[in-house]
Amino acid sequence: MRRRYELHPRLWKKIEPLLPHPTHHGGPGRPWHDHYTIINGILWMLHSGAPWRDLPERYGPWQTVYDRFNRWRKDGTWARLVTWLLDHLQRRGCLGRDLWCVDASIIRASHAAAGAKKKSGPSPRAGRAQGGATARAA
């Protein structure tokens, strides 16, 4: 039974070849847990916004899902997946890359970045720190 936020099996079949080989191509190391389950766990985490420790048990240990998410971020697997998906959508005419944009309505700048004046007095002179170990007691 496919649950909310989980990949449809048809999409899974398309992206599966883009993922690292589960047995490391016969190299050293234990075979990885099922990529499908791990990706569904990652999608659940990203959609729910819950802490990693609250990951439902059906996706495996939260540490495993977290480690795979970070490993794939570092080795470029996520970038490869996103690039392939965007190219696939563009080939089908569902997306034009010229339509990309960033929604800046939630980006906030500090008051100083907007040109606001500082509330504090003048800054101390450059050079030696005022006070400190060599300052005389009053």
N, C-alpha and C positions, 0 to 999 in steps of 0.2 A: 504494500500500500504506500503510494507516494504521498508525502505530507507537504504542507505549505513550505515554501522556500526551497524545496529540493529540486534537483535537476530532473528534467524529463529524460527517460531512457534514450530517446532519439538524439537529444543534444549531447548526452553522455557519450554515445557511440562516435559522435563527431569530434569531441575534444580528447577522448581517451588516448589517441596516438600522440598527442602533444605533451603528455605528462611523462615524467621520468619512468624508466622501466622498473616495475615492482620488484624484480629480483636483481637489480643492478647489473643486468646483462651477464649474469654468472659471476660477477666480481664478489669481493668479500662483503660481509655484512648480512644481517637478517633480512629476509624479504619484508617489504613494507606491508602494513595493514592495507586493506582494500581502499584504493584511491577514491572510489565512488562514495563510500561511507564517509571518508574524511572530508571530501569536498562538500558533501551535504551538511556535515557538522560545521564547516567554516561558513557556509552560506547561512545556516541557522544563526550563528554567532553574529555575523555582519548585519543580518536583518533584525534580529531581536535587540541588539545592543546590550545584552546581558554580559556579566563578567564570565571569563573563560571557565571558571570553576562551576558555573551553573549550566554547563552544556549537558543536555540529556544523555543518559547512558547509552542510548541506541546508536550514538555516533562514536562510541569508544571512549577511552580515557581522555579527559580534557587536555592533559599534557601532550599526548600524541597529536591531537588536532592542532594545538597551539604550535608545537614544534614544526609540524609539516607546513603550516601557514608561513611561519618565519623562514624556514629553509627555502621554500619556493619563492618567497619575496627576495631573498638574497641571491639565489641562483638564476633569477630571471624567468622562472616558469610562469609566474602571473603575467609578466609583460608579454611573453610569447602567446599566452591564452587570449589576452585582451586584444592584441594585434590581430590574431587569427580571427577572432569573433568580429572585430570591426571590419576587416577585409571581407569576410563572408557576408556581412550585412550590406556592405557597399556593393559587392558583386550582384546581390539580389535586388539592388535599387531601394533598399530600406533605409539607407543612411548615407548622407553625403558628409564627408569630413569637413567641408566648409561650413557646416552648421554647428560645429562644436562651439561652446561658449562656457564661461564661468559665471555662475550666479554670484555677484558681488554683494547681494543684499544682506548677507550674513557676515561679511568681512568687516571687522571694526578696526579703526585706526586709533591710536592714542590721541589725546588732546594736543600734544606737542606736534604730532604729525600733521595736524590740521592748522597749525600756525598759532595756537593759543600761547599766551605769554605765561612764563613760569611764575608760580606763586612765591617761590623762595627768593631770598635776597641775592646779591651778587655772589658768584662762585669764588672760592678761595683762590689766592694767587697761585700761579704755577711755581713749582720749585719745591722747597722743603715743606714737609707737613707741619701744620700748626699744632702746637702741643707736643705730645710724644715723649720719648725718653729723655731728650735734652732740654725740655722746657723747664723753667724755674717755677717753683711753687710760689704762690702769692702770699 
